[in-house]
């Protein structure tokens, strides 16, 4: 479910018992070919997307065709994946700044290829997408304390996910795309959480030319975005935003046809 019922004592002028919900947090173990390769603190929802996206973003697999078996245990705390080849164990593991400690199996490489696109977007367009993201964040509206992220084609949200870990949401998006045959290249990554280096690295590997957040970036994520030609827009709130890199992709107004199409879809 992603949340569980709870009763708390609430103090205002008087003390009273309140029934509500809190977001779930569990240790999710990912096993590949019978060996555990990672354990993540995560929200037990879409664990298959999380595991597959984790493998893809860690460059441990490239295509869905490499997966022969994908099984989430009944308790939801373990994802078993069997590949049609041996898995080369990474030599180094880096614990990142992600909630609960994200994991990378190699250091970010600022020489990664640049992401090019001729698409441009308006501030109104991004604000409209974030309003949709807020509406679709079901766990946040019910329990709070959770991050939400989405892939977008610039007009609609293609998929929305939630998790206690910011980096986990990006893995879930990647896993969804790989399993459902959705091409992530050229898609926008929207997120509610801080954009740190592991978030930007995963966005780059997914081929996202624009990463937008309601929160802040880090110094390294900005350097990565600059190096990889990714537009980094943060503090997308109300009617304002801060664009840290490649501002030429953000224009005051789109062509009339594009703008009208977006407004109608909202």
HELIX and SHEET records of a PDB file:
HELIX    1   1 UNK A   47  UNK A   57  1                                  11    
HELIX    2   2 UNK A   64  UNK A   66  5                                   3    
HELIX    3   3 UNK A  123  UNK A  136  1                                  14    
HELIX    4   4 UNK A  138  UNK A  143  1                                   6    
HELIX    5   5 UNK A  166  UNK A  180  1                                  15    
HELIX    6   6 UNK A  197  UNK A  205  1                                   9    
HELIX    7   7 UNK A  219  UNK A  227  1                                   9    
HELIX    8   8 UNK A  247  UNK A  249  5                                   3    
HELIX    9   9 UNK A  256  UNK A  265  1                                  10    
SHEET    1   A 2 UNK A   3  UNK A  11  0                                        
SHEET    2   A 2 UNK A  15  UNK A  23 -1                                        
SHEET    1   B 4 UNK A  35  UNK A  42  0                                        
SHEET    2   B 4 UNK A  26  UNK A  32 -1                                        
SHEET    3   B 4 UNK A  78  UNK A  83  1                                        
SHEET    4   B 4 UNK A  67  UNK A  72 -1                                        
SHEET    1   C 2 UNK A  94  UNK A  95  0                                        
SHEET    2   C 2 UNK A 103  UNK A 104 -1                                        
SHEET    1   D 2 UNK A 121  UNK A 122  0                                        
SHEET    2   D 2 UNK A 250  UNK A 251  1                                        
SHEET    1   E 6 UNK A 157  UNK A 163  0                                        
SHEET    2   E 6 UNK A 147  UNK A 152 -1                                        
SHEET    3   E 6 UNK A 188  UNK A 191 -1                                        
SHEET    4   E 6 UNK A 210  UNK A 213  1                                        
SHEET    5   E 6 UNK A 231  UNK A 237  1                                        
SHEET    6   E 6 UNK A 240  UNK A 245 -1                                        
END                                                                             
